[in-house]
Amino acid sequence: MRGVAAGLGFSLIDQTKIVTAASELARNTLEHGGGGTCRLEAVAGSRKGIRLTFEDQGPGIPDLSSP
Amino acid sequence: MGDFLLVTIQVDMHDRLAMTLQDDLTNLISRTGSRGVLIDISSLDMVDSFIGRMLANIAQMSRVLDARTVVTGMRPAVAITLVELGMSLAGVHRADRRAGDGAAPGRAGAAEYHERGGGRGRGRRRRGGSRGRGRRRCR
């Protein structure tokens, strides 16, 4: 993942943020979501970027603000 | 001056390994009467909340045993990310070796380390042998 980010031209600091965020999301997906998937896409176009999509089938977090 | 235990983290730690490290260090501190733990994370290109919690736990447990935890070698990108994540390594002191300091931590003790800020945390952790988790330096 870091390699992909580096290849897309992300700075070292941004690479670190990306992989750290991914680690957190992966952990949540596993621990609270009962497992899931992660999709990594390079985004092309006017702005280059990386898209990480984590999906699970877990119960989610209840909306504490709703009555 | 008491002993400092030196731990070099060089790997991605999975949960069980992290728990093992915490337990091992606590036992070692208690058994050897060490004054502190020096954790070298210079090999880590990422520290997430899991590792951060582990470091904070180690700091807490060592403090209960009247020892100190010092983390050294944190990469700048890691430090910046931790700050932006809002992660506080509570109770963990950070230290950086001065350039050219080739002395072993035990020999250097606290004096040669420049301490900065207090308290606000992919390899393979080596096991066994004198180069394993707790390297004791006698003073």
N, CA and C atoms of all chains as a GROMACS GRO file, in nm:
protein
  618
    1MET      N    1   0.083  -0.120   0.000
    1MET     CA    2   0.000   0.000   0.000
    1MET      C    3   0.087   0.125   0.000
    2ARG      N    4   0.190   0.120   0.085
    2ARG     CA    5   0.281   0.235   0.088
    2ARG      C    6   0.348   0.251  -0.048
    3GLY      N    7   0.378   0.136  -0.109
    3GLY     CA    8   0.441   0.141  -0.240
    3GLY      C    9   0.353   0.207  -0.345
    4VAL      N   10   0.224   0.173  -0.340
    4VAL     CA   11   0.130   0.234  -0.434
    4VAL      C   12   0.123   0.385  -0.411
    5ALA      N   13   0.114   0.422  -0.284
    5ALA     CA   14   0.106   0.564  -0.252
    5ALA      C   15   0.232   0.637  -0.297
    6ALA      N   16   0.344   0.573  -0.274
    6ALA     CA   17   0.470   0.636  -0.316
    6ALA      C   18   0.475   0.650  -0.467
    7GLY      N   19   0.429   0.546  -0.534
    7GLY     CA   20   0.428   0.550  -0.681
    7GLY      C   21   0.338   0.659  -0.736
    8LEU      N   22   0.235   0.693  -0.658
    8LEU     CA   23   0.144   0.798  -0.702
    8LEU      C   24   0.198   0.936  -0.671
    9GLY      N   25   0.309   0.940  -0.599
    9GLY     CA   26   0.371   1.069  -0.572
    9GLY      C   27   0.339   1.130  -0.437
   10PHE      N   28   0.279   1.050  -0.349
   10PHE     CA   29   0.252   1.102  -0.216
   10PHE      C   30   0.383   1.119  -0.140
   11SER      N   31   0.389   1.226  -0.060
   11SER     CA   32   0.508   1.251   0.020
   11SER      C   33   0.521   1.144   0.127
   12LEU      N   34   0.639   1.136   0.186
   12LEU     CA   35   0.662   1.037   0.290
   12LEU      C   36   0.564   1.054   0.405
   13ILE      N   37   0.540   1.180   0.441
   13ILE     CA   38   0.447   1.206   0.550
   13ILE      C   39   0.306   1.160   0.513
   14ASP      N   40   0.264   1.192   0.391
   14ASP     CA   41   0.131   1.150   0.348
   14ASP      C   42   0.122   0.998   0.336
   15GLN      N   43   0.227   0.935   0.290
   15GLN     CA   44   0.228   0.789   0.284
   15GLN      C   45   0.206   0.731   0.423
   16THR      N   46   0.276   0.788   0.520
   16THR     CA   47   0.265   0.738   0.657
   16THR      C   48   0.124   0.755   0.709
   17LYS      N   49   0.065   0.871   0.679
   17LYS     CA   50  -0.072   0.894   0.725
   17LYS      C   51  -0.167   0.793   0.660
   18ILE      N   52  -0.146   0.766   0.533
   18ILE     CA   53  -0.234   0.674   0.460
   18ILE      C   54  -0.225   0.534   0.520
   19VAL      N   55  -0.103   0.485   0.539
   19VAL     CA   56  -0.092   0.348   0.589
   19VAL      C   57  -0.139   0.338   0.734
   20THR      N   58  -0.121   0.446   0.810
   20THR     CA   59  -0.167   0.445   0.949
   20THR      C   60  -0.319   0.443   0.952
   21ALA      N   61  -0.382   0.529   0.870
   21ALA     CA   62  -0.527   0.530   0.863
   21ALA      C   63  -0.579   0.393   0.819
   22ALA      N   64  -0.511   0.335   0.720
   22ALA     CA   65  -0.552   0.204   0.671
   22ALA      C   66  -0.543   0.099   0.780
   23SER      N   67  -0.437   0.108   0.861
   23SER     CA   68  -0.421   0.013   0.970
   23SER      C   69  -0.535   0.025   1.070
   24GLU      N   70  -0.572   0.148   1.101
   24GLU     CA   71  -0.683   0.170   1.194
   24GLU      C   72  -0.813   0.114   1.138
   25LEU      N   73  -0.838   0.144   1.011
   25LEU     CA   74  -0.962   0.097   0.949
   25LEU      C   75  -0.965  -0.055   0.940
   26ALA      N   76  -0.850  -0.112   0.907
   26ALA     CA   77  -0.844  -0.258   0.898
   26ALA      C   78  -0.874  -0.320   1.035
   27ARG      N   79  -0.817  -0.260   1.137
   27ARG     CA   80  -0.839  -0.311   1.272
   27ARG      C   81  -0.986  -0.303   1.308
   28ASN      N   82  -1.049  -0.190   1.280
   28ASN     CA   83  -1.192  -0.177   1.309
   28ASN      C   84  -1.274  -0.280   1.232
   29THR      N   85  -1.239  -0.297   1.105
   29THR     CA   86  -1.310  -0.392   1.021
   29THR      C   87  -1.303  -0.533   1.080
   30LEU      N   88  -1.186  -0.567   1.130
   30LEU     CA   89  -1.167  -0.701   1.186
   30LEU      C   90  -1.231  -0.714   1.323
   31GLU      N   91  -1.205  -0.615   1.409
   31GLU     CA   92  -1.248  -0.630   1.549
   31GLU      C   93  -1.395  -0.602   1.569
   32HIS      N   94  -1.448  -0.508   1.496
   32HIS     CA   95  -1.587  -0.470   1.520
   32HIS      C   96  -1.679  -0.509   1.405
   33GLY      N   97  -1.620  -0.530   1.289
   33GLY     CA   98  -1.701  -0.560   1.173
   33GLY      C   99  -1.709  -0.708   1.142
   34GLY      N  100  -1.637  -0.787   1.219
   34GLY     CA  101  -1.638  -0.930   1.192
   34GLY      C  102  -1.569  -0.966   1.063
   35GLY      N  103  -1.476  -0.884   1.022
   35GLY     CA  104  -1.405  -0.913   0.899
   35GLY      C  105  -1.469  -0.839   0.782
   36GLY      N  106  -1.394  -0.825   0.677
   36GLY     CA  107  -1.450  -0.754   0.563
   36GLY      C  108  -1.348  -0.745   0.452
   37THR      N  109  -1.368  -0.646   0.368
   37THR     CA  110  -1.280  -0.631   0.254
   37THR      C  111  -1.219  -0.492   0.252
   38CYS      N  112  -1.108  -0.486   0.182
   38CYS     CA  113  -1.044  -0.357   0.159
   38CYS      C  114  -1.015  -0.345   0.012
   39ARG      N  115  -1.056  -0.238  -0.045
   39ARG     CA  116  -1.028  -0.215  -0.187
   39ARG      C  117  -0.939  -0.094  -0.200
   40LEU      N  118  -0.836  -0.110  -0.277
   40LEU     CA  119  -0.742  -0.001  -0.299
   40LEU      C  120  -0.748   0.040  -0.445
   41GLU      N  121  -0.773   0.166  -0.469
   41GLU     CA  122  -0.778   0.213  -0.606
   41GLU      C  123  -0.693   0.337  -0.623
   42ALA      N  124  -0.627   0.341  -0.735
   42ALA     CA  125  -0.558   0.464  -0.770
   42ALA      C  126  -0.659   0.550  -0.846
   43VAL      N  127  -0.666   0.674  -0.807
   43VAL     CA  128  -0.762   0.764  -0.870
   43VAL      C  129  -0.689   0.852  -0.969
   44ALA      N  130  -0.738   0.850  -1.091
   44ALA     CA  131  -0.676   0.933  -1.195
   44ALA      C  132  -0.771   1.048  -1.228
   45GLY      N  133  -0.726   1.136  -1.310
   45GLY     CA  134  -0.813   1.248  -1.346
   45GLY      C  135  -0.744   1.378  -1.318
   46SER      N  136  -0.822   1.481  -1.294
   46SER     CA  137  -0.763   1.612  -1.271
   46SER      C  138  -0.680   1.611  -1.143
   47ARG      N  139  -0.725   1.531  -1.047
   47ARG     CA  140  -0.645   1.514  -0.926
   47ARG      C  141  -0.610   1.367  -0.909
   48LYS      N  142  -0.485   1.343  -0.890
   48LYS     CA  143  -0.444   1.204  -0.866
   48LYS      C  144  -0.463   1.174  -0.719
   49GLY      N  145  -0.495   1.049  -0.694
   49GLY     CA  146  -0.509   1.015  -0.554
   49GLY      C  147  -0.520   0.867  -0.533
   50ILE      N  148  -0.549   0.833  -0.410
   50ILE     CA  149  -0.566   0.693  -0.374
   50ILE      C  150  -0.697   0.682  -0.298
   51ARG      N  151  -0.771   0.575  -0.327
   51ARG     CA  152  -0.897   0.555  -0.257
   51ARG      C  153  -0.892   0.420  -0.189
   52LEU      N  154  -0.915   0.421  -0.058
   52LEU     CA  155  -0.923   0.297   0.017
   52LEU      C  156  -1.066   0.279   0.064
   53THR      N  157  -1.125   0.166   0.034
   53THR     CA  158  -1.262   0.140   0.077
   53THR      C  159  -1.264   0.016   0.165
   54PHE      N  160  -1.303   0.035   0.288
   54PHE     CA  161  -1.314  -0.078   0.381
   54PHE      C  162  -1.462  -0.108   0.401
   55GLU      N  163  -1.499  -0.234   0.381
   55GLU     CA  164  -1.639  -0.272   0.397
   55GLU      C  165  -1.652  -0.391   0.490
   56ASP      N  166  -1.748  -0.381   0.580
   56ASP     CA  167  -1.778  -0.497   0.663
   56ASP      C  168  -1.929  -0.508   0.677
   57GLN      N  169  -1.971  -0.618   0.739
   57GLN     CA  170  -2.114  -0.640   0.760
   57GLN      C  171  -2.148  -0.632   0.907
   58GLY      N  172  -2.067  -0.560   0.982
   58GLY     CA  173  -2.087  -0.553   1.126
   58GLY      C  174  -2.209  -0.470   1.164
   59PRO      N  175  -2.237  -0.466   1.293
   59PRO     CA  176  -2.358  -0.400   1.342
   59PRO      C  177  -2.350  -0.248   1.334
   60GLY      N  178  -2.233  -0.194   1.318
   60GLY     CA  179  -2.221  -0.049   1.311
   60GLY      C  180  -2.233   0.014   1.449
   61ILE      N  181  -2.228   0.143   1.451
   61ILE     CA  182  -2.239   0.215   1.576
   61ILE      C  183  -2.375   0.280   1.581
   62PRO      N  184  -2.450   0.259   1.690
   62PRO     CA  185  -2.583   0.319   1.698
   62PRO      C  186  -2.573   0.471   1.698
   63ASP      N  187  -2.671   0.534   1.645
   63ASP     CA  188  -2.675   0.678   1.641
   63ASP      C  189  -2.715   0.728   1.780
   64LEU      N  190  -2.617   0.773   1.856
   64LEU     CA  191  -2.645   0.812   1.995
   64LEU      C  192  -2.728   0.939   2.002
   65SER      N  193  -2.728   1.014   1.892
   65SER     CA  194  -2.796   1.142   1.900
   65SER      C  195  -2.945   1.130   1.874
   66SER      N  196  -2.985   1.014   1.816
   66SER     CA  197  -3.126   1.001   1.785
   66SER      C  198  -3.203   0.955   1.909
   67PRO      N  199  -3.326   0.998   1.923
   67PRO     CA  200  -3.404   0.969   2.045
   67PRO      C  201  -3.441   0.822   2.060
   68MET      N  202   2.370   0.384   3.922
   68MET     CA  203   2.264   0.393   3.820
   68MET      C  204   2.212   0.254   3.790
   69GLY      N  205   2.083   0.246   3.783
   69GLY     CA  206   2.024   0.113   3.758
   69GLY      C  207   2.034   0.074   3.613
   70ASP      N  208   1.990  -0.045   3.586
   70ASP     CA  209   1.995  -0.094   3.449
   70ASP      C  210   1.882  -0.037   3.368
   71PHE      N  211   1.908  -0.029   3.240
   71PHE     CA  212   1.801   0.000   3.145
   71PHE      C  213   1.787  -0.120   3.056
   72LEU      N  214   1.664  -0.159   3.034
   72LEU     CA  215   1.640  -0.265   2.939
   72LEU      C  216   1.626  -0.203   2.801
   73LEU      N  217   1.684  -0.269   2.703
   73LEU     CA  218   1.674  -0.219   2.567
   73LEU      C  219   1.590  -0.313   2.484
   74VAL      N  220   1.491  -0.256   2.420
   74VAL     CA  221   1.408  -0.334   2.330
   74VAL      C  222   1.410  -0.268   2.194
   75THR      N  223   1.437  -0.346   2.093
   75THR     CA  224   1.430  -0.294   1.957
   75THR      C  225   1.312  -0.358   1.886
   76ILE      N  226   1.218  -0.276   1.845
   76ILE     CA  227   1.102  -0.330   1.773
   76ILE      C  228   1.130  -0.316   1.624
   77GLN      N  229   1.133  -0.430   1.558
   77GLN     CA  230   1.166  -0.426   1.416
   77GLN      C  231   1.061  -0.488   1.329
   78VAL      N  232   0.951  -0.526   1.392
   78VAL     CA  233   0.852  -0.596   1.311
   78VAL      C  234   0.714  -0.541   1.333
   79ASP      N  235   0.629  -0.582   1.240
   79ASP     CA  236   0.486  -0.559   1.262
   79ASP      C  237   0.444  -0.650   1.377
   80MET      N  238   0.393  -0.587   1.480
   80MET     CA  239   0.354  -0.670   1.594
   80MET      C  240   0.208  -0.709   1.584
   81HIS      N  241   0.182  -0.836   1.592
   81HIS     CA  242   0.042  -0.874   1.603
   81HIS      C  243   0.004  -0.876   1.750
   82ASP      N  244  -0.122  -0.890   1.776
   82ASP     CA  245  -0.174  -0.870   1.911
   82ASP      C  246  -0.104  -0.955   2.016
   83ARG      N  247  -0.087  -1.080   1.986
   83ARG     CA  248  -0.031  -1.170   2.086
   83ARG      C  249   0.113  -1.133   2.116
   84LEU      N  250   0.184  -1.095   2.012
   84LEU     CA  251   0.325  -1.057   2.030
   84LEU      C  252   0.335  -0.932   2.116
   85ALA      N  253   0.244  -0.839   2.093
   85ALA     CA  254   0.245  -0.716   2.171
   85ALA      C  255   0.216  -0.746   2.317
   86MET      N  256   0.119  -0.834   2.342
   86MET     CA  257   0.088  -0.872   2.480
   86MET      C  258   0.208  -0.941   2.544
   87THR      N  259   0.272  -1.027   2.466
   87THR     CA  260   0.390  -1.098   2.516
   87THR      C  261   0.500  -0.999   2.554
   88LEU      N  262   0.519  -0.900   2.469
   88LEU     CA  263   0.622  -0.800   2.498
   88LEU      C  264   0.589  -0.727   2.627
   89GLN      N  265   0.464  -0.686   2.641
   89GLN     CA  266   0.425  -0.615   2.762
   89GLN      C  267   0.449  -0.700   2.886
   90ASP      N  268   0.406  -0.825   2.880
   90ASP     CA  269   0.422  -0.914   2.994
   90ASP      C  270   0.569  -0.940   3.024
   91ASP      N  271   0.644  -0.970   2.919
   91ASP     CA  272   0.786  -1.000   2.936
   91ASP      C  273   0.859  -0.883   3.000
   92LEU      N  274   0.831  -0.763   2.950
   92LEU     CA  275   0.900  -0.646   3.003
   92LEU      C  276   0.864  -0.623   3.149
   93THR      N  277   0.737  -0.638   3.182
   93THR     CA  278   0.696  -0.619   3.321
   93THR      C  279   0.769  -0.717   3.412
   94ASN      N  280   0.772  -0.842   3.370
   94ASN     CA  281   0.842  -0.943   3.450
   94ASN      C  282   0.990  -0.912   3.463
   95LEU      N  283   1.047  -0.869   3.353
   95LEU     CA  284   1.191  -0.842   3.350
   95LEU      C  285   1.226  -0.724   3.439
   96ILE      N  286   1.145  -0.619   3.431
   96ILE     CA  287   1.169  -0.501   3.515
   96ILE      C  288   1.161  -0.540   3.662
   97SER      N  289   1.057  -0.615   3.690
   97SER     CA  290   1.035  -0.655   3.828
   97SER      C  291   1.149  -0.743   3.879
   98ARG      N  292   1.190  -0.836   3.796
   98ARG     CA  293   1.292  -0.932   3.838
   98ARG      C  294   1.430  -0.869   3.849
   99THR      N  295   1.461  -0.780   3.758
   99THR     CA  296   1.596  -0.724   3.755
   99THR      C  297   1.608  -0.592   3.828
  100GLY      N  298   1.494  -0.536   3.868
  100GLY     CA  299   1.499  -0.407   3.935
  100GLY      C  300   1.546  -0.296   3.843
  101SER      N  301   1.516  -0.312   3.715
  101SER     CA  302   1.561  -0.211   3.619
  101SER      C  303   1.498  -0.075   3.646
  102ARG      N  304   1.573   0.027   3.616
  102ARG     CA  305   1.522   0.162   3.633
  102ARG      C  306   1.441   0.208   3.514
  103GLY      N  307   1.454   0.135   3.405
  103GLY     CA  308   1.376   0.180   3.291
  103GLY      C  309   1.387   0.090   3.170
  104VAL      N  310   1.304   0.124   3.075
  104VAL     CA  311   1.300   0.052   2.949
  104VAL      C  312   1.325   0.151   2.837
  105LEU      N  313   1.415   0.117   2.750
  105LEU     CA  314   1.441   0.199   2.632
  105LEU      C  315   1.388   0.122   2.512
  106ILE      N  316   1.290   0.180   2.447
  106ILE     CA  317   1.228   0.113   2.333
  106ILE      C  318   1.270   0.183   2.206
  107ASP      N  319   1.338   0.112   2.124
  107ASP     CA  320   1.388   0.167   1.998
  107ASP      C  321   1.288   0.137   1.887
  108ILE      N  322   1.225   0.240   1.836
  108ILE     CA  323   1.127   0.219   1.729
  108ILE      C  324   1.174   0.277   1.597
  109SER      N  325   1.306   0.289   1.581
  109SER     CA  326   1.359   0.353   1.461
  109SER      C  327   1.330   0.272   1.335
  110SER      N  328   1.298   0.145   1.352
  110SER     CA  329   1.266   0.063   1.236
  110SER      C  330   1.120   0.075   1.194
  111LEU      N  331   1.039   0.134   1.279
  111LEU     CA  332   0.897   0.140   1.248
  111LEU      C  333   0.866   0.257   1.158
  112ASP      N  334   0.809   0.227   1.042
  112ASP     CA  335   0.769   0.338   0.954
  112ASP      C  336   0.622   0.374   0.976
  113MET      N  337   0.563   0.309   1.074
  113MET     CA  338   0.425   0.342   1.107
  113MET      C  339   0.399   0.306   1.253
  114VAL      N  340   0.331   0.394   1.324
  114VAL     CA  341   0.284   0.362   1.458
  114VAL      C  342   0.135   0.394   1.462
  115ASP      N  343   0.054   0.292   1.477
  115ASP     CA  344  -0.090   0.318   1.483
  115ASP      C  345  -0.137   0.313   1.628
  116SER      N  346  -0.268   0.325   1.649
  116SER     CA  347  -0.319   0.333   1.785
  116SER      C  348  -0.289   0.205   1.862
  117PHE      N  349  -0.280   0.095   1.794
  117PHE     CA  350  -0.250  -0.031   1.860
  117PHE      C  351  -0.110  -0.030   1.921
  118ILE      N  352  -0.014   0.009   1.840
  118ILE     CA  353   0.123   0.018   1.890
  118ILE      C  354   0.133   0.128   1.995
  119GLY      N  355   0.063   0.238   1.971
  119GLY     CA  356   0.062   0.348   2.067
  119GLY      C  357   0.011   0.304   2.203
  120ARG      N  358  -0.096   0.223   2.199
  120ARG     CA  359  -0.152   0.172   2.324
  120ARG      C  360  -0.053   0.080   2.393
  121MET      N  361   0.016   0.000   2.313
  121MET     CA  362   0.114  -0.091   2.370
  121MET      C  363   0.225  -0.013   2.440
  122LEU      N  364   0.273   0.091   2.376
  122LEU     CA  365   0.379   0.173   2.436
  122LEU      C  366   0.329   0.240   2.564
  123ALA      N  367   0.206   0.291   2.559
  123ALA     CA  368   0.150   0.356   2.677
  123ALA      C  369   0.131   0.254   2.790
  124ASN      N  370   0.090   0.135   2.756
  124ASN     CA  371   0.074   0.030   2.857
  124ASN      C  372   0.206  -0.005   2.921
  125ILE      N  373   0.308  -0.019   2.838
  125ILE     CA  374   0.441  -0.050   2.890
  125ILE      C  375   0.486   0.062   2.984
  126ALA      N  376   0.460   0.186   2.944
  126ALA     CA  377   0.500   0.300   3.028
  126ALA      C  378   0.427   0.296   3.162
  127GLN      N  379   0.298   0.264   3.156
  127GLN     CA  380   0.219   0.259   3.278
  127GLN      C  381   0.267   0.149   3.371
  128MET      N  382   0.288   0.032   3.314
  128MET     CA  383   0.330  -0.081   3.395
  128MET      C  384   0.468  -0.059   3.454
  129SER      N  385   0.556   0.000   3.376
  129SER     CA  386   0.690   0.022   3.429
  129SER      C  387   0.686   0.128   3.538
  130ARG      N  388   0.597   0.226   3.522
  130ARG     CA  389   0.588   0.330   3.625
  130ARG      C  390   0.541   0.271   3.757
  131VAL      N  391   0.446   0.178   3.750
  131VAL     CA  392   0.400   0.110   3.871
  131VAL      C  393   0.517   0.041   3.940
  132LEU      N  394   0.612  -0.004   3.859
  132LEU     CA  395   0.730  -0.072   3.913
  132LEU      C  396   0.845   0.025   3.934
  133ASP      N  397   0.812   0.155   3.938
  133ASP     CA  398   0.912   0.258   3.966
  133ASP      C  399   1.021   0.261   3.861
  134ALA      N  400   0.984   0.236   3.739
  134ALA     CA  401   1.081   0.246   3.629
  134ALA      C  402   1.024   0.342   3.525
  135ARG      N  403   1.108   0.380   3.433
  135ARG     CA  404   1.069   0.477   3.331
  135ARG      C  405   1.074   0.414   3.194
  136THR      N  406   0.991   0.462   3.106
  136THR     CA  407   0.993   0.414   2.968
  136THR      C  408   1.035   0.528   2.878
  137VAL      N  409   1.133   0.502   2.797
  137VAL     CA  410   1.179   0.603   2.702
  137VAL      C  411   1.172   0.543   2.562
  138VAL      N  412   1.110   0.617   2.473
  138VAL     CA  413   1.101   0.571   2.334
  138VAL      C  414   1.200   0.650   2.251
  139THR      N  415   1.276   0.582   2.173
  139THR     CA  416   1.375   0.650   2.092
  139THR      C  417   1.363   0.610   1.946
  140GLY      N  418   1.404   0.698   1.860
  140GLY     CA  419   1.407   0.664   1.718
  140GLY      C  420   1.278   0.686   1.643
  141MET      N  421   1.187   0.763   1.700
  141MET     CA  422   1.061   0.785   1.630
  141MET      C  423   1.087   0.867   1.504
  142ARG      N  424   1.042   0.816   1.390
  142ARG     CA  425   1.064   0.888   1.265
  142ARG      C  426   0.973   1.011   1.259
  143PRO      N  427   1.022   1.116   1.197
  143PRO     CA  428   0.944   1.241   1.191
  143PRO      C  429   0.804   1.221   1.133
  144ALA      N  430   0.794   1.142   1.024
  144ALA     CA  431   0.663   1.121   0.963
  144ALA      C  432   0.570   1.050   1.061
  145VAL      N  433   0.625   0.963   1.141
  145VAL     CA  434   0.546   0.892   1.242
  145VAL      C  435   0.500   0.989   1.350
  146ALA      N  436   0.591   1.075   1.393
  146ALA     CA  437   0.558   1.171   1.498
  146ALA      C  438   0.447   1.265   1.452
  147ILE      N  439   0.459   1.312   1.329
  147ILE     CA  440   0.358   1.404   1.275
  147ILE      C  441   0.222   1.335   1.268
  148THR      N  442   0.225   1.211   1.221
  148THR     CA  443   0.099   1.137   1.209
  148THR      C  444   0.036   1.114   1.346
  149LEU      N  445   0.118   1.082   1.446
  149LEU     CA  446   0.063   1.059   1.580
  149LEU      C  447  -0.004   1.185   1.634
  150VAL      N  448   0.061   1.298   1.611
  150VAL     CA  449   0.005   1.424   1.658
  150VAL      C  450  -0.129   1.450   1.590
  151GLU      N  451  -0.132   1.429   1.458
  151GLU     CA  452  -0.255   1.458   1.385
  151GLU      C  453  -0.364   1.356   1.415
  152LEU      N  454  -0.324   1.237   1.459
  152LEU     CA  455  -0.422   1.137   1.499
  152LEU      C  456  -0.476   1.169   1.638
  153GLY      N  457  -0.412   1.264   1.703
  153GLY     CA  458  -0.454   1.298   1.838
  153GLY      C  459  -0.414   1.192   1.938
  154MET      N  460  -0.313   1.116   1.904
  154MET     CA  461  -0.271   1.009   1.993
  154MET      C  462  -0.170   1.062   2.093
  155SER      N  463  -0.196   1.039   2.218
  155SER     CA  464  -0.100   1.079   2.319
  155SER      C  465  -0.036   0.956   2.376
  156LEU      N  466   0.093   0.952   2.375
  156LEU     CA  467   0.163   0.839   2.438
  156LEU      C  468   0.181   0.877   2.584
  157ALA      N  469   0.077   0.860   2.660
  157ALA     CA  470   0.078   0.905   2.799
  157ALA      C  471   0.185   0.835   2.879
  158GLY      N  472   0.266   0.915   2.946
  158GLY     CA  473   0.366   0.856   3.034
  158GLY      C  474   0.489   0.807   2.963
  159VAL      N  475   0.495   0.828   2.833
  159VAL     CA  476   0.612   0.781   2.759
  159VAL      C  477   0.703   0.899   2.730
  160HIS      N  478   0.824   0.890   2.778
  160HIS     CA  479   0.922   0.993   2.748
  160HIS      C  480   0.985   0.965   2.613
  161ARG      N  481   1.021   1.069   2.545
  161ARG     CA  482   1.088   1.047   2.418
  161ARG      C  483   1.229   1.100   2.426
  162ALA      N  484   1.316   1.032   2.360
  162ALA     CA  485   1.455   1.075   2.364
  162ALA      C  486   1.519   1.046   2.230
  163ASP      N  487   1.612   1.127   2.195
  163ASP     CA  488   1.687   1.102   2.073
  163ASP      C  489   1.835   1.102   2.104
  164ARG      N  490   1.904   1.014   2.042
  164ARG     CA  491   2.047   1.010   2.062
  164ARG      C  492   2.112   1.123   1.989
  165ARG      N  493   2.212   1.182   2.051
  165ARG     CA  494   2.286   1.285   1.984
  165ARG      C  495   2.368   1.220   1.874
  166ALA      N  496   2.390   1.295   1.766
  166ALA     CA  497   2.467   1.242   1.655
  166ALA      C  498   2.605   1.201   1.702
  167GLY      N  499   2.652   1.088   1.656
  167GLY     CA  500   2.786   1.044   1.690
  167GLY      C  501   2.793   0.969   1.822
  168ASP      N  502   2.680   0.957   1.884
  168ASP     CA  503   2.680   0.885   2.009
  168ASP      C  504   2.673   0.737   1.979
  169GLY      N  505   2.785   0.671   1.982
  169GLY     CA  506   2.785   0.528   1.952
  169GLY      C  507   2.778   0.443   2.075
  170ALA      N  508   2.763   0.508   2.189
  170ALA     CA  509   2.765   0.433   2.314
  170ALA      C  510   2.639   0.352   2.329
  171ALA      N  511   2.652   0.242   2.394
  171ALA     CA  512   2.535   0.159   2.424
  171ALA      C  513   2.449   0.232   2.525
  172PRO      N  514   2.321   0.212   2.518
  172PRO     CA  515   2.231   0.285   2.608
  172PRO      C  516   2.269   0.269   2.754
  173GLY      N  517   2.307   0.149   2.792
  173GLY     CA  518   2.337   0.128   2.932
  173GLY      C  519   2.453   0.213   2.977
  174ARG      N  520   2.550   0.227   2.890
  174ARG     CA  521   2.666   0.306   2.924
  174ARG      C  522   2.629   0.453   2.929
  175ALA      N  523   2.543   0.491   2.834
  175ALA     CA  524   2.508   0.632   2.827
  175ALA      C  525   2.416   0.670   2.941
  176GLY      N  526   2.330   0.582   2.979
  176GLY     CA  527   2.237   0.615   3.086
  176GLY      C  528   2.147   0.727   3.043
  177ALA      N  529   2.107   0.806   3.136
  177ALA     CA  530   2.014   0.913   3.106
  177ALA      C  531   2.088   1.038   3.059
  178ALA      N  532   2.212   1.049   3.094
  178ALA     CA  533   2.282   1.175   3.074
  178ALA      C  534   2.304   1.210   2.929
  179GLU      N  535   2.333   1.113   2.844
  179GLU     CA  536   2.367   1.146   2.707
  179GLU      C  537   2.247   1.157   2.617
  180TYR      N  538   2.131   1.136   2.670
  180TYR     CA  539   2.013   1.143   2.587
  180TYR      C  540   1.949   1.278   2.603
  181HIS      N  541   1.919   1.337   2.493
  181HIS     CA  542   1.851   1.466   2.495
  181HIS      C  543   1.703   1.437   2.502
  182GLU      N  544   1.641   1.475   2.609
  182GLU     CA  545   1.502   1.441   2.627
  182GLU      C  546   1.414   1.553   2.577
  183ARG      N  547   1.312   1.516   2.506
  183ARG     CA  548   1.222   1.616   2.455
  183ARG      C  549   1.081   1.584   2.492
  184GLY      N  550   1.011   1.681   2.537
  184GLY     CA  551   0.868   1.669   2.560
  184GLY      C  552   0.829   1.552   2.642
  185GLY      N  553   0.742   1.542   2.710
  185GLY     CA  554   0.716   1.423   2.786
  185GLY      C  555   0.589   1.364   2.742
  186GLY      N  556   0.558   1.268   2.796
  186GLY     CA  557   0.430   1.208   2.790
  186GLY      C  558   0.336   1.230   2.680
  187ARG      N  559   0.346   1.297   2.590
  187ARG     CA  560   0.228   1.290   2.505
  187ARG      C  561   0.262   1.197   2.384
  188GLY      N  562   0.288   0.796   2.148
  188GLY     CA  563   0.328   0.684   2.074
  188GLY      C  564   0.355   0.596   1.973
  189ARG      N  565   0.760  -0.276   1.108
  189ARG     CA  566   0.761  -0.392   1.025
  189ARG      C  567   0.886  -0.480   1.022
  190GLY      N  568   0.891  -0.542   1.107
  190GLY     CA  569   1.015  -0.617   1.131
  190GLY      C  570   0.982  -0.744   1.206
  191ARG      N  571   1.075  -0.791   1.278
  191ARG     CA  572   1.047  -0.910   1.357
  191ARG      C  573   1.117  -0.890   1.490
  192ARG      N  574   1.039  -0.894   1.595
  192ARG     CA  575   1.098  -0.876   1.726
  192ARG      C  576   1.184  -0.998   1.753
  193ARG      N  577   1.308  -0.972   1.779
  193ARG     CA  578   1.400  -1.085   1.796
  193ARG      C  579   1.380  -1.149   1.933
  194ARG      N  580   1.377  -1.275   1.934
  194ARG     CA  581   1.360  -1.346   2.060
  194ARG      C  582   1.486  -1.422   2.093
  195GLY      N  583   1.502  -1.441   2.220
  195GLY     CA  584   1.609  -1.530   2.262
  195GLY      C  585   1.746  -1.470   2.250
  196GLY      N  586   1.838  -1.524   2.320
  196GLY     CA  587   1.977  -1.481   2.311
  196GLY      C  588   1.998  -1.346   2.375
  197SER      N  589   2.121  -1.304   2.374
  197SER     CA  590   2.152  -1.177   2.439
  197SER      C  591   2.104  -1.060   2.355
  198ARG      N  592   2.063  -1.086   2.234
  198ARG     CA  593   2.014  -0.977   2.151
  198ARG      C  594   1.863  -0.979   2.146
  199GLY      N  595   1.804  -1.047   2.243
  199GLY     CA  596   1.658  -1.057   2.243
  199GLY      C  597   1.592  -0.939   2.309
  200ARG      N  598   1.477  -0.964   2.360
  200ARG     CA  599   1.393  -0.854   2.404
  200ARG      C  600   1.454  -0.765   2.508
  201GLY      N  601   1.515  -0.822   2.610
  201GLY     CA  602   1.568  -0.734   2.714
  201GLY      C  603   1.718  -0.747   2.720
  202ARG      N  604   1.784  -0.647   2.674
  202ARG     CA  605   1.929  -0.654   2.685
  202ARG      C  606   1.969  -0.572   2.806
  203ARG      N  607   2.034  -0.634   2.897
  203ARG     CA  608   2.070  -0.564   3.020
  203ARG      C  609   2.208  -0.505   3.007
  204ARG      N  610   2.220  -0.383   3.050
  204ARG     CA  611   2.352  -0.322   3.054
  204ARG      C  612   2.384  -0.295   3.200
  205CYS      N  613   2.488  -0.350   3.248
  205CYS     CA  614   2.522  -0.331   3.388
  205CYS      C  615   2.607  -0.207   3.405
  206ARG      N  616   2.577  -0.138   3.502
  206ARG     CA  617   2.654  -0.015   3.533
  206ARG      C  618   2.726  -0.036   3.662
   0.00000   0.00000   0.00000
